[in-house]
């Protein structure tokens, strides 16, 4: 990938991050103002999905070797 390609990826990552922060802030503001629960939950869902999308793009663009990676094992918190 060229430097221009990385700049494009970084630009998209920044937009996703900003959208996630807006969704998170809007959910908090709406909840603090006594907004309807389904609207607050919709914003929380959007926040989580944007974060997951950001992670997938970051992983795919910067940490992928072009072949499927094995699933990461989860540690038992207990």
N, C-alpha and C positions, 0 to 999 in steps of 0.2 A: 504494500500500500504506500502511496505517496503522501507527502506532508499535507497536500490538499485534501486527500481522502480522510486523514485523521482529523483535520479541521472540521470537515463535514460531520463526522461521527461525533466529535466533541460538541458541535453546535446542537445536534439533535439531543444528545445527553443533557445539555444545559436546558433546553426547552422542556424536556420531560421532567427534569428536576424542579424547574419553576412551576410547571403545571401541578406537580405533586404537592409542592408547598402551598399553592393557592387552594387546592382541594382540602388539604389538612387545615389550613387557616379558616376556610369557609365552614368546614364541619364544626370546628371549635366555636366560631362566632355564632353559628346557627343554634348549636346546642346551648350556649350561654344565654341566648335570647329566647329560649324556650321553643325553638322551631320544631316542626313536626318530626317525629322520630324516623319516619321513612326517608325524609330528605337528608337528615344527618347521616343515616346509615348508607344512603346512596353516595354521599361525599366520602365517607370512610372507605367504602368499597372502591371508589375511583382512586383514592389515595393509595390503597394497597396494590391495585392493579397497575398504576403508573410506576410504583416502586419496583414491582416485579418486571415490568417491561424495561425499565432502566437497567436493571441487573442483567436481564437477558441480552440486551444490546451491548452492554459493557463486556460481558463474558464472551459473547460471540465475536465482537470486534477486536478485543485486545488479548483475550486468553485462549482463543480457539486455535487449534492446529489444523483445522480442516477435516477432522475426523470426529466421530461421536466420542464424547467423554463419558466415562463411567459415572453413575450417580454417586454423589457424595454421601457417605454414611453419616447418620445423625447420632449424636452422643445422647445417651440416656441421662436425663437431668436428675434422676432419682439416686 
